[in-house]
Amino acid sequence: MVTASKVNLLNLSPFELGEFFTSIGEKSFRSQQLLRWMYQFGETDFSKMSNLRKDLRERLSEICCICAPEIIKEEKASDGTTKWALDLGDGQVVETVLIPEDDRNTLCISTQVGCPIKCVFCRTGAQGFNRNLKVSEIIGQVFCASTRVGFSLNQEQKPISNVVMMGMGEPLLNLENVKKVCEILLSDYAFALSKRRVTISTSGVAPVINKLAGNLDVALALSLHAPDDALRNKLVPLNNKYGIAEVLDAVRNYLDKSNANCGRVTIEYVLLDHVNDSVEQANMLCRLLKTIPCKINLIPFNEHEDSEFKTPSRARIDKFYKVLFDAGFTVIKRTTRGDEISAACGQLAGQVKNKLVNFNIEHRVE
């Protein structure tokens, strides 16, 4: 349990951990040793960190802790997808999902308690919003998942090979903490993931995408969901502030300064029956994205009790796909995973208490 008098080392970026050791009169290289113990061995007991001096281990035990959120519920779907609910200690609960595949294990993590964007088809947005997650609460999801599936020093056989910030919340409205989490995920002394295997998904906070360009290099995904402003204004309310043209300009800027994306962005497009899934809208999407290097993930809507939207028929999905494919786009029809345990895209809810009625996006962006 975190106490006010102790420093939770999971809240510190690799750089900040080095500064912490310097502040207590130790060499900064101690941070590399601690990172390995925490994120490569999963050790939380300082007394077991054998390459540290005994007096340093004792001092760390007195002034520090390694405290992640507590897993309070685990659900496993028949397809192998696992969802964990994590208690943050203040009545709030967030969810994270592990999706196993033949060539990788992808962990989908949350960055906020609820979500202020309120995309009309998303269950997370319907739950309301309370606050941003701390660094320890975000990286703690990866830490907790690793305690269940295993830690590994083998760079080629990582139990968690990919991390995507596509769970609860808008990552770019929790920018500073998200950047620190990325630094931990990428650090050779921590999780040591390739920057191409860490993905930030955004609904389109254009000024922050521009701010990230050249300052953080990980994979970028844009949740688009509509081929024009008129429809996107309704589906993604943030679009009323940052329209499609402004967002795509920001994406181009980010791609120009990124190596992780291999020159193209991932476009996420949730298909809603008779809303955004017509052949005409597919053609509009082709025209919209013709100058944007991208791959397109088509995601059939995952139905839930907080929404009246429906999943399109297979025929409508196939026709939409064919238009994009014939136009030369790389298109992937996302297979629904974990819907039987409400772990599929757009279904995460958690538990959001003391919801904020107003959320000033301008203030958060600044």
C-alpha positions as CSV (number, residue, x, y, z in Angstrom):
1,M,0.0,0.0,0.0
2,V,1.3,3.4,-0.9
3,T,1.9,5.8,2.0
4,A,2.3,9.5,1.8
5,S,5.8,9.3,3.4
6,K,7.2,6.9,0.8
7,V,8.3,7.5,-2.8
8,N,6.6,5.1,-5.2
9,L,9.4,4.3,-7.6
10,L,6.8,3.2,-10.3
11,N,6.0,6.9,-10.7
12,L,9.5,7.8,-11.8
13,S,10.8,7.9,-15.4
14,P,14.3,6.4,-16.0
15,F,15.7,9.9,-15.9
16,E,13.8,10.9,-12.7
17,L,14.9,7.6,-11.0
18,G,18.5,8.6,-11.7
19,E,17.9,12.1,-10.2
20,F,16.3,10.4,-7.2
21,F,19.4,8.4,-6.5
22,T,21.6,11.4,-6.9
23,S,19.4,13.3,-4.4
24,I,20.0,10.7,-1.7
25,G,23.8,10.7,-2.3
26,E,24.0,7.6,-4.6
27,K,25.4,7.2,-8.1
28,S,22.8,7.6,-10.8
29,F,23.7,4.2,-12.3
30,R,21.7,2.7,-9.4
31,S,18.6,3.6,-11.4
32,Q,19.6,1.1,-14.0
33,Q,19.8,-1.6,-11.4
34,L,16.4,-0.7,-9.9
35,L,14.8,-0.6,-13.4
36,R,15.9,-4.1,-14.1
37,W,14.8,-5.4,-10.7
38,M,11.3,-3.8,-11.1
39,Y,10.5,-4.3,-14.8
40,Q,12.6,-7.3,-15.9
41,F,12.4,-9.4,-12.7
42,G,9.2,-8.1,-11.2
43,E,10.8,-7.7,-7.8
44,T,9.2,-5.4,-5.2
45,D,11.2,-6.5,-2.2
46,F,14.3,-4.3,-1.8
47,S,15.9,-6.9,0.5
48,K,16.1,-9.3,-2.4
49,M,17.9,-6.9,-4.8
50,S,21.3,-8.7,-4.3
51,N,23.5,-6.3,-6.3
52,L,22.7,-3.4,-4.1
53,R,24.6,-2.7,-0.8
54,K,22.8,-3.9,2.3
55,D,22.6,-0.4,3.8
56,L,21.1,1.0,0.5
57,R,18.5,-1.8,0.5
58,E,17.6,-1.0,4.0
59,R,17.3,2.8,3.3
60,L,15.2,2.2,0.2
61,S,12.8,0.0,2.3
62,E,12.4,2.9,4.7
63,I,11.8,5.7,2.1
64,C,10.5,4.0,-1.0
65,C,7.9,1.5,-2.2
66,I,7.2,-0.3,-5.5
67,C,3.4,-0.2,-5.5
68,A,1.2,-1.0,-8.5
69,P,-2.6,-1.1,-8.6
70,E,-4.2,-4.2,-7.3
71,I,-5.9,-6.7,-9.6
72,I,-9.3,-7.3,-8.1
73,K,-10.9,-9.3,-11.0
74,E,-9.7,-11.5,-13.9
75,E,-11.9,-12.7,-16.7
76,K,-10.8,-14.9,-19.6
77,A,-12.6,-15.4,-22.9
78,S,-12.7,-18.5,-24.9
79,D,-10.4,-17.0,-27.5
80,G,-7.7,-16.5,-24.8
81,T,-8.3,-12.8,-24.3
82,T,-7.8,-11.8,-20.6
83,K,-9.3,-8.7,-18.9
84,W,-8.1,-7.4,-15.6
85,A,-9.9,-4.9,-13.4
86,L,-7.5,-2.9,-11.2
87,D,-8.3,-1.0,-8.1
88,L,-6.6,2.3,-7.9
89,G,-7.2,2.7,-4.1
90,D,-9.6,5.6,-4.2
91,G,-12.7,3.9,-5.3
92,Q,-11.8,4.1,-9.0
93,V,-11.3,1.0,-11.1
94,V,-9.7,0.7,-14.6
95,E,-9.5,-2.2,-17.0
96,T,-6.6,-3.6,-19.1
97,V,-6.8,-6.3,-21.7
98,L,-4.2,-8.9,-22.9
99,I,-4.8,-10.1,-26.5
100,P,-2.7,-13.2,-27.4
101,E,-2.0,-13.9,-31.0
102,D,0.3,-16.3,-32.9
103,D,3.2,-13.9,-33.3
104,R,2.7,-11.5,-30.4
105,N,0.9,-10.7,-27.1
106,T,-0.7,-7.3,-27.1
107,L,-1.6,-5.5,-23.9
108,C,-4.2,-2.7,-24.2
109,I,-3.8,-0.3,-21.3
110,S,-5.8,2.7,-19.9
111,T,-4.5,6.2,-19.3
112,Q,-7.5,7.9,-17.6
113,V,-10.3,7.0,-15.3
114,G,-13.2,7.1,-17.8
115,C,-12.9,9.4,-20.8
116,P,-13.8,13.0,-21.4
117,I,-14.0,12.7,-25.2
118,K,-17.4,10.9,-25.1
119,C,-17.5,9.3,-28.5
120,V,-21.1,8.5,-28.8
121,F,-20.6,4.7,-29.5
122,C,-18.0,4.1,-26.8
123,R,-18.9,2.5,-23.5
124,T,-15.9,4.1,-21.8
125,G,-17.2,7.6,-22.6
126,A,-20.6,6.7,-21.4
127,Q,-19.2,6.0,-17.9
128,G,-18.1,9.6,-17.5
129,F,-14.6,10.9,-16.4
130,N,-12.9,11.4,-13.1
131,R,-9.1,12.0,-13.5
132,N,-5.9,11.2,-15.3
133,L,-3.9,8.1,-14.2
134,K,-0.6,8.5,-12.5
135,V,2.5,7.0,-14.1
136,S,2.5,4.2,-11.5
137,E,-1.2,3.5,-12.4
138,I,-0.4,3.3,-16.1
139,I,2.9,1.4,-16.1
140,G,1.4,-0.5,-13.1
141,Q,-1.0,-2.2,-15.6
142,V,1.9,-3.5,-17.6
143,F,3.6,-4.5,-14.3
144,C,0.5,-6.4,-13.0
145,A,-0.1,-8.1,-16.3
146,S,3.5,-9.2,-16.4
147,T,3.2,-10.7,-12.9
148,R,0.5,-13.0,-14.4
149,V,2.0,-13.9,-17.7
150,G,5.7,-13.7,-16.8
151,F,8.7,-11.4,-16.9
152,S,11.5,-12.2,-19.3
153,L,15.0,-11.0,-20.1
154,N,14.8,-12.7,-23.5
155,Q,14.3,-9.9,-26.0
156,E,12.9,-12.3,-28.6
157,Q,10.3,-14.0,-26.5
158,K,8.7,-11.3,-24.4
159,P,5.4,-12.5,-22.7
160,I,4.1,-9.0,-23.5
161,S,5.5,-8.0,-26.9
162,N,3.3,-5.0,-27.7
163,V,1.6,-2.3,-25.6
164,V,-1.2,-0.1,-27.0
165,M,-2.7,2.9,-25.3
166,M,-6.2,2.1,-26.5
167,G,-8.0,1.4,-23.3
168,M,-10.0,3.8,-21.2
169,G,-9.2,7.5,-21.8
170,E,-7.5,9.8,-24.3
171,P,-3.7,9.4,-23.9
172,L,-2.9,12.9,-25.2
173,L,-4.9,14.6,-22.5
174,N,-2.5,12.9,-20.0
175,L,0.6,13.8,-22.0
176,E,3.4,14.2,-19.4
177,N,2.5,10.9,-17.6
178,V,2.1,9.1,-20.9
179,K,5.5,10.3,-22.1
180,K,7.1,8.9,-18.9
181,V,5.4,5.6,-19.4
182,C,6.7,5.4,-22.9
183,E,10.2,6.1,-21.6
184,I,9.9,3.1,-19.2
185,L,8.5,0.8,-21.9
186,L,11.3,1.7,-24.3
187,S,14.2,1.7,-21.8
188,D,16.7,-1.1,-22.3
189,Y,16.9,-1.4,-18.5
190,A,13.1,-1.7,-18.1
191,F,10.6,-3.4,-20.6
192,A,12.9,-2.8,-23.5
193,L,10.2,-2.7,-26.2
194,S,10.8,-1.6,-29.7
195,K,9.3,1.8,-30.4
196,R,7.3,0.2,-33.2
197,R,5.6,-2.0,-30.6
198,V,4.4,0.8,-28.4
199,T,1.3,2.6,-29.8
200,I,-0.5,5.7,-28.7
201,S,-4.1,5.9,-30.0
202,T,-5.8,9.3,-30.1
203,S,-9.2,10.7,-31.1
204,G,-7.4,13.7,-32.6
205,V,-6.0,16.3,-30.2
206,A,-4.2,18.2,-32.9
207,P,-2.1,20.6,-30.9
208,V,-0.7,17.7,-28.8
209,I,0.1,15.6,-31.8
210,N,2.1,18.5,-33.1
211,K,3.8,18.9,-29.7
212,L,4.8,15.3,-29.7
213,A,6.4,15.5,-33.2
214,G,10.1,15.1,-32.8
215,N,9.8,14.7,-29.0
216,L,8.5,11.2,-28.7
217,D,8.8,8.5,-31.3
218,V,6.3,5.6,-31.0
219,A,3.6,4.3,-33.3
220,L,0.6,6.5,-33.7
221,A,-3.0,5.5,-34.3
222,L,-5.8,7.9,-35.2
223,S,-9.4,7.0,-34.3
224,L,-11.2,8.6,-37.3
225,H,-14.6,6.8,-37.6
226,A,-16.0,9.2,-40.3
227,P,-15.0,10.5,-43.7
228,D,-16.3,14.0,-43.2
229,D,-16.6,16.7,-40.5
230,A,-20.4,16.7,-40.5
231,L,-20.6,13.1,-39.4
232,R,-17.5,13.1,-37.2
233,N,-18.8,16.1,-35.3
234,K,-21.6,13.8,-34.2
235,L,-19.7,10.7,-33.5
236,V,-16.5,12.2,-32.0
237,P,-17.4,15.5,-30.3
238,L,-13.8,16.6,-30.1
239,N,-14.0,17.1,-33.9
240,N,-16.0,20.3,-33.3
241,K,-12.8,21.7,-31.9
242,Y,-10.2,20.1,-34.0
243,G,-11.6,19.2,-37.5
244,I,-10.4,16.5,-39.7
245,A,-8.1,18.7,-41.9
246,E,-6.3,20.1,-38.8
247,V,-5.9,16.7,-37.3
248,L,-4.5,15.1,-40.5
249,D,-2.1,18.0,-40.9
250,A,-0.8,17.3,-37.4
251,V,-0.5,13.6,-38.3
252,R,1.6,14.4,-41.3
253,N,3.8,16.6,-39.1
254,Y,4.2,13.7,-36.7
255,L,5.0,11.2,-39.4
256,D,7.7,13.5,-40.9
257,K,9.6,13.3,-37.6
258,S,9.0,9.6,-36.8
259,N,10.9,6.4,-37.5
260,A,8.6,4.2,-35.4
261,N,5.7,4.6,-37.8
262,C,7.7,3.5,-40.9
263,G,6.1,6.5,-42.7
264,R,2.5,5.8,-42.1
265,V,-0.2,6.2,-39.5
266,T,-2.8,3.6,-38.4
267,I,-6.3,4.8,-39.1
268,E,-8.9,3.2,-36.8
269,Y,-12.4,3.1,-38.2
270,V,-15.3,1.6,-36.2
271,L,-18.0,0.5,-38.6
272,L,-21.5,1.4,-37.4
273,D,-24.5,-0.2,-39.2
274,H,-26.1,2.3,-41.7
275,V,-24.2,5.2,-40.0
276,N,-20.7,5.3,-41.5
277,D,-20.4,2.1,-43.5
278,S,-21.9,2.8,-46.9
279,V,-20.0,2.3,-50.2
280,E,-20.4,6.1,-50.8
281,Q,-18.7,6.8,-47.4
282,A,-15.9,4.3,-48.3
283,N,-15.3,6.3,-51.5
284,M,-15.2,9.5,-49.4
285,L,-12.7,8.0,-47.1
286,C,-10.5,7.1,-50.0
287,R,-10.5,10.7,-51.2
288,L,-9.8,12.0,-47.7
289,L,-6.8,9.7,-47.1
290,K,-5.3,9.6,-50.6
291,T,-2.4,11.9,-49.5
292,I,-2.0,10.3,-46.0
293,P,0.4,7.3,-45.8
294,C,-1.6,4.9,-43.7
295,K,-3.0,1.5,-43.1
296,I,-6.7,1.2,-42.2
297,N,-8.1,-1.0,-39.4
298,L,-11.8,-1.6,-40.0
299,I,-13.4,-2.5,-36.6
300,P,-16.9,-3.9,-36.7
301,F,-18.8,-2.2,-33.8
302,N,-18.9,-4.2,-30.6
303,E,-22.3,-3.9,-29.2
304,H,-22.9,-3.0,-25.6
305,E,-25.8,-2.0,-23.3
306,D,-24.9,1.7,-23.3
307,S,-25.3,2.1,-27.0
308,E,-28.1,1.7,-29.6
309,F,-25.7,1.3,-32.5
310,K,-25.5,-2.0,-34.3
311,T,-22.8,-4.1,-35.9
312,P,-23.0,-4.0,-39.7
313,S,-23.7,-7.1,-41.7
314,R,-20.9,-9.1,-43.1
315,A,-22.0,-8.0,-46.6
316,R,-21.7,-4.3,-45.7
317,I,-18.3,-4.8,-44.1
318,D,-17.0,-6.6,-47.1
319,K,-18.3,-4.0,-49.6
320,F,-16.7,-1.2,-47.5
321,Y,-13.4,-3.1,-47.4
322,K,-13.4,-3.8,-51.1
323,V,-13.6,-0.1,-52.0
324,L,-10.6,0.7,-49.9
325,F,-8.6,-2.3,-51.0
326,D,-9.3,-1.7,-54.7
327,A,-8.1,1.9,-54.2
328,G,-4.7,0.6,-53.1
329,F,-5.0,1.0,-49.3
330,T,-3.6,-1.5,-46.8
331,V,-6.8,-2.6,-45.0
332,I,-7.2,-4.9,-42.1
333,K,-10.6,-6.2,-41.0
334,R,-10.1,-6.4,-37.2
335,T,-11.3,-9.6,-35.7
336,T,-13.4,-9.1,-32.6
337,R,-11.7,-10.4,-29.5
338,G,-12.9,-10.7,-26.0
339,D,-16.5,-9.4,-26.6
340,E,-18.0,-12.2,-24.4
341,I,-16.2,-10.6,-21.4
342,S,-16.8,-7.0,-22.6
343,A,-13.1,-6.7,-23.4
344,A,-13.4,-5.8,-27.1
345,C,-12.7,-2.3,-28.6
346,G,-15.0,0.3,-27.1
347,Q,-16.3,-1.9,-24.4
348,L,-14.1,-1.1,-21.4
349,A,-15.9,0.6,-18.6
350,G,-14.2,0.1,-15.2
351,Q,-15.7,2.0,-12.3
352,V,-15.8,5.8,-12.4
353,K,-16.8,7.5,-9.2
354,N,-17.2,11.2,-8.5
355,K,-17.5,12.1,-12.2
356,L,-16.5,15.5,-13.4
357,V,-19.3,17.4,-15.1
358,N,-17.0,19.7,-17.0
359,F,-13.6,19.0,-18.5
360,N,-11.8,21.9,-19.9
361,I,-9.9,20.4,-22.9
362,E,-8.1,23.7,-23.7
363,H,-6.7,23.8,-20.2
364,R,-5.5,20.2,-20.4
365,V,-3.9,20.7,-23.8
366,E,-1.9,23.7,-22.5
